[in-house]
């Protein structure tokens, strides 16, 4: 009888043991965990570095079957289906290139613009003070982020927009040299936010063209010229100026802002447009000009 009781106890013990084993097995059959750790120049950081300013240096993975790769376009880690917990260490460094497009570096602005034309929407980042000029591809859609830096061009127009472009990032675009080069030329749809536009050439700083398709919107931008024989801004298309400061120093034939085409439409909101010389602040040669009451524009010409 003792053997029977012993056998009965063992019979009860086996299912219990199996249950414990199954619990452990099931616990280990959950979704494998991916742990990603970021490093910048050898130092651990909590967040992924910003796309457009950093380049991937190395990828270290403790799971050789994970096939971990870094996608610069989506700025994300790609792995094969995981079968066990995996840790990936990603090492980054600040990019050595002055321009990037969707995370890939380029040495010239024109190369960056050409590369951006291959994307439906592309982000071009200025990663440090740099020199360069660029013409955007026809039909392109580009966001140019200045990042607080200065882009300086010489010898030709610095930026010529032939598509849709947004320029932002509280930076400066400067045109220098003795040739009559402009800082900004727009043949498409251009939006500029918090941009300082400089020019020390004999030409004007901004020209919105008369091709019938040029739309330019400037918000919180600053344009200052001190030459007596220069018109800083000419609008020959559709232009909206909001909370901007535009200053010229021209004589009577060189106003600060000119509207000079029959189909040109200029709208000014909450902006200050002045001429410290003997010339006009806003000069309506032709077209339509509307300026709200919150704007300052002493000594205009041609307004109703």
C-alpha positions as CSV (number, residue, x, y, z in Angstrom):
1,X,0.0,0.0,0.0
2,X,2.8,2.3,0.7
3,X,4.2,1.7,-2.8
4,X,0.8,2.5,-4.2
5,X,0.5,5.7,-2.3
6,X,4.1,6.6,-3.4
7,X,3.1,5.8,-7.0
8,X,0.0,7.9,-6.7
9,X,2.0,10.9,-5.4
10,X,4.5,10.6,-8.2
11,X,1.7,10.5,-10.7
12,X,0.3,13.8,-9.4
13,X,3.8,15.3,-9.3
14,X,4.5,14.8,-13.0
15,X,1.7,16.9,-14.4
16,X,2.6,19.7,-12.0
17,X,6.2,19.6,-13.2
18,X,5.0,19.7,-16.8
19,X,2.9,22.7,-16.0
20,X,5.9,24.6,-14.6
21,X,8.0,23.7,-17.7
22,X,5.2,24.9,-20.0
23,X,5.0,28.2,-18.1
24,X,8.7,28.8,-18.7
25,X,8.4,27.8,-22.3
26,X,5.5,30.1,-22.9
27,X,7.2,33.0,-21.1
28,X,10.1,32.6,-23.5
29,X,7.9,32.6,-26.6
30,X,6.8,36.2,-26.4
31,X,7.7,38.8,-29.0
32,X,11.5,39.3,-29.1
33,X,12.6,42.7,-27.8
34,X,14.8,45.0,-29.8
35,X,16.9,47.4,-27.8
36,X,18.6,50.2,-29.7
37,X,21.4,52.3,-28.1
38,X,22.7,55.6,-29.6
39,X,26.2,57.0,-29.4
40,X,27.7,60.2,-30.8
41,X,31.5,60.2,-31.1
42,X,31.7,57.5,-28.5
43,X,29.3,59.0,-26.0
44,X,25.9,57.5,-25.1
45,X,22.9,59.7,-25.9
46,X,19.3,59.2,-25.1
47,X,17.7,60.2,-28.4
48,X,18.4,59.5,-32.0
49,X,20.6,62.3,-33.5
50,X,18.8,64.6,-36.0
51,X,18.6,63.5,-39.6
52,X,20.5,65.8,-41.9
53,X,23.2,66.7,-39.4
54,X,24.7,63.3,-38.5
55,X,26.2,60.3,-40.3
56,X,26.2,56.7,-39.3
57,X,29.6,55.4,-38.4
58,X,29.1,51.9,-37.2
59,X,26.4,49.3,-36.4
60,X,27.1,46.6,-33.7
61,X,24.6,43.9,-33.2
62,X,24.7,41.1,-30.6
63,X,22.5,38.9,-32.9
64,X,24.3,37.9,-36.1
65,X,21.0,36.6,-37.6
66,X,19.3,40.0,-37.2
67,X,21.0,41.5,-40.3
68,X,20.8,45.1,-38.9
69,X,21.1,47.9,-41.4
70,X,20.6,51.7,-41.2
71,X,18.3,53.4,-43.7
72,X,19.4,57.0,-44.2
73,X,16.3,58.0,-46.1
74,X,13.8,57.0,-43.4
75,X,16.5,57.5,-40.7
76,X,15.6,54.2,-39.0
77,X,17.0,50.8,-38.2
78,X,16.0,47.9,-40.3
79,X,16.3,44.2,-39.2
80,X,15.2,40.8,-40.3
81,X,12.5,39.1,-38.3
82,X,13.9,38.7,-34.8
83,X,13.8,35.3,-33.1
84,X,15.4,36.4,-29.9
85,X,16.1,39.5,-27.9
86,X,18.5,41.7,-29.7
87,X,20.6,44.8,-28.9
88,X,22.0,47.1,-31.5
89,X,24.5,49.9,-30.9
90,X,24.5,52.7,-33.4
91,X,27.5,55.1,-33.6
92,X,27.0,58.5,-35.2
93,X,29.2,61.6,-35.9
94,X,28.4,65.1,-37.0
95,X,28.4,65.2,-40.8
96,X,31.6,66.5,-42.6
97,X,29.5,67.7,-45.5
98,X,28.1,71.2,-45.7
99,X,24.9,70.0,-47.3
100,X,22.7,67.0,-46.8
101,X,19.7,65.6,-48.6
102,X,17.5,63.2,-46.5
103,X,20.5,62.3,-44.4
104,X,23.1,61.9,-47.2
105,X,26.0,64.4,-47.5
106,X,27.0,66.5,-50.5
107,X,29.8,69.0,-51.0
108,X,28.0,71.6,-53.1
109,X,24.5,73.1,-53.0
110,X,24.0,72.3,-56.6
111,X,24.7,68.6,-56.0
112,X,22.3,68.7,-53.1
113,X,19.6,70.4,-55.2
114,X,20.1,67.9,-58.1
115,X,19.8,65.0,-55.6
116,X,16.7,66.5,-54.1
117,X,15.0,66.5,-57.5
118,X,14.9,62.7,-57.4
119,X,12.5,62.7,-54.3
120,X,8.9,63.7,-54.2
121,X,9.7,65.7,-51.1
122,X,13.3,66.4,-50.0
123,X,14.9,68.1,-47.1
124,X,18.2,69.9,-47.8
125,X,20.1,70.9,-44.6
126,X,22.8,73.4,-44.3
127,X,25.1,71.9,-41.6
128,X,27.6,74.7,-41.2
129,X,28.5,78.1,-42.7
130,X,29.2,77.3,-46.3
131,X,29.7,78.8,-49.8
132,X,27.6,77.8,-52.7
133,X,25.0,78.6,-55.3
134,X,22.2,76.4,-56.7
135,X,19.4,76.1,-59.2
136,X,16.6,73.8,-58.2
137,X,15.2,71.3,-60.7
138,X,12.0,72.2,-62.5
139,X,9.1,70.7,-60.6
140,X,11.1,69.8,-57.6
141,X,9.8,70.1,-54.0
142,X,12.5,71.1,-51.6
143,X,12.6,72.2,-47.9
144,X,15.9,74.1,-47.3
145,X,16.7,74.2,-43.6
146,X,19.4,76.8,-42.8
147,X,19.8,75.7,-39.2
148,X,21.0,79.1,-38.1
149,X,24.0,79.0,-40.5
150,X,25.0,81.3,-43.3
151,X,25.0,80.4,-47.0
152,X,27.2,82.7,-49.1
153,X,27.2,82.8,-52.8
154,X,29.5,84.7,-55.2
155,X,29.6,85.1,-59.0
156,X,26.0,84.1,-59.7
157,X,22.5,84.1,-58.2
158,X,22.7,82.2,-54.9
159,X,19.3,80.4,-55.0
160,X,17.1,80.1,-58.1
161,X,13.9,78.3,-57.4
162,X,12.2,76.5,-60.3
163,X,9.8,74.4,-58.3
164,X,8.2,74.5,-54.8
165,X,10.6,75.5,-52.1
166,X,10.4,76.3,-48.4
167,X,13.4,78.1,-46.9
168,X,13.4,78.2,-43.1
169,X,15.7,77.8,-40.0
170,X,16.6,81.3,-38.9
171,X,19.7,81.5,-41.1
172,X,21.3,83.9,-43.5
173,X,21.6,83.8,-47.3
174,X,24.3,86.2,-48.6
175,X,25.4,87.2,-52.1
176,X,28.9,88.8,-52.5
177,X,31.1,89.9,-55.4
178,X,31.4,92.6,-58.1
179,X,29.0,90.9,-60.6
180,X,25.3,91.7,-60.7
181,X,24.2,88.6,-58.9
182,X,21.0,88.3,-56.9
183,X,20.5,86.5,-53.7
184,X,17.0,85.0,-54.4
185,X,15.4,84.5,-57.8
186,X,11.9,82.8,-57.8
187,X,10.3,81.3,-60.9
188,X,8.0,78.9,-58.9
189,X,6.4,78.8,-55.5
190,X,8.7,80.0,-52.7
191,X,8.1,80.4,-49.0
192,X,10.7,82.0,-46.7
193,X,10.3,82.0,-42.9
194,X,12.7,83.8,-40.6
195,X,15.4,84.3,-43.2
196,X,17.9,87.1,-43.4
197,X,18.8,88.0,-47.0
198,X,22.0,90.0,-47.6
199,X,23.5,91.2,-50.8
200,X,26.6,93.4,-51.4
201,X,26.6,93.2,-55.3
202,X,25.3,96.0,-57.6
203,X,22.1,93.9,-58.1
204,X,18.9,93.6,-56.0
205,X,18.5,91.0,-53.2
206,X,15.2,89.4,-54.2
207,X,13.4,89.1,-57.5
208,X,10.0,87.4,-57.9
209,X,9.7,86.9,-61.7
210,X,7.1,87.9,-64.2
211,X,6.6,84.4,-65.7
212,X,3.0,84.2,-64.5
213,X,3.8,81.4,-62.1
214,X,5.9,83.0,-59.5
215,X,4.5,83.1,-56.0
216,X,6.7,84.3,-53.1
217,X,5.7,84.5,-49.5
218,X,8.1,86.0,-46.9
219,X,7.3,85.9,-43.2
220,X,9.5,87.4,-40.4
221,X,12.4,88.0,-42.9
222,X,15.0,90.7,-42.8
223,X,16.5,92.5,-45.8
224,X,18.8,95.5,-45.4
225,X,20.7,97.4,-48.1
226,X,22.8,100.5,-47.7
227,X,23.6,101.4,-51.3
228,X,22.1,104.4,-52.9
229,X,21.8,102.9,-56.3
230,X,20.1,99.6,-55.5
231,X,16.5,98.3,-55.3
232,X,16.5,95.6,-52.6
233,X,13.3,93.8,-53.6
234,X,11.4,93.7,-56.9
235,X,8.0,92.0,-57.3
236,X,6.9,91.0,-60.8
237,X,4.6,88.2,-59.8
238,X,2.5,87.5,-56.6
239,X,4.2,88.4,-53.4
240,X,3.0,88.4,-49.8
241,X,5.2,90.1,-47.1
242,X,4.2,89.4,-43.5
243,X,6.0,90.8,-40.4
244,X,9.1,91.5,-42.4
245,X,11.7,94.3,-42.1
246,X,12.9,95.6,-45.5
247,X,15.3,98.6,-45.5
248,X,16.9,100.4,-48.4
249,X,19.0,103.6,-48.8
250,X,18.3,104.4,-52.4
251,X,17.9,107.6,-54.2
252,X,14.7,108.7,-56.0
253,X,15.1,106.1,-58.7
254,X,15.9,103.3,-56.3
255,X,13.0,102.5,-54.0
256,X,13.1,99.8,-51.3
257,X,10.4,97.6,-52.7
258,X,9.1,97.9,-56.3
259,X,6.0,96.4,-57.9
260,X,6.7,96.7,-61.6
261,X,4.5,94.4,-63.7
262,X,0.9,94.8,-64.9
263,X,-0.1,91.5,-63.4
264,X,2.0,91.8,-60.3
265,X,0.2,91.6,-56.9
266,X,1.9,92.8,-53.7
267,X,0.3,92.3,-50.3
268,X,2.1,93.7,-47.2
269,X,1.0,92.8,-43.6
270,X,2.4,94.0,-40.4
271,X,5.8,94.9,-41.9
272,X,8.2,97.8,-41.8
273,X,9.5,99.0,-45.2
274,X,11.7,102.1,-45.1
275,X,14.2,104.0,-47.2
276,X,16.9,105.8,-45.3
277,X,18.0,107.6,-48.5
278,X,16.0,110.1,-50.6
279,X,14.0,107.4,-52.4
280,X,10.6,105.8,-51.8
281,X,9.8,102.9,-49.5
282,X,7.2,101.2,-51.7
283,X,7.0,102.1,-55.4
284,X,4.0,101.0,-57.4
285,X,5.0,101.2,-61.0
286,X,2.3,98.9,-62.1
287,X,0.0,96.1,-60.9
288,X,-1.8,95.9,-57.6
289,X,-0.5,96.8,-54.1
290,X,-2.3,96.3,-50.8
291,X,-0.8,97.3,-47.5
292,X,-2.6,96.9,-44.1
293,X,-2.8,99.6,-41.4
294,X,-0.4,97.8,-39.1
295,X,2.5,98.2,-41.6
296,X,5.0,101.1,-41.6
297,X,6.0,102.4,-45.1
298,X,6.8,106.2,-45.1
299,X,7.1,108.0,-48.4
300,X,5.4,105.5,-50.8
301,X,4.7,106.2,-54.4
302,X,1.8,105.3,-56.7
303,X,-0.5,103.9,-54.0
304,X,-4.2,104.8,-54.1
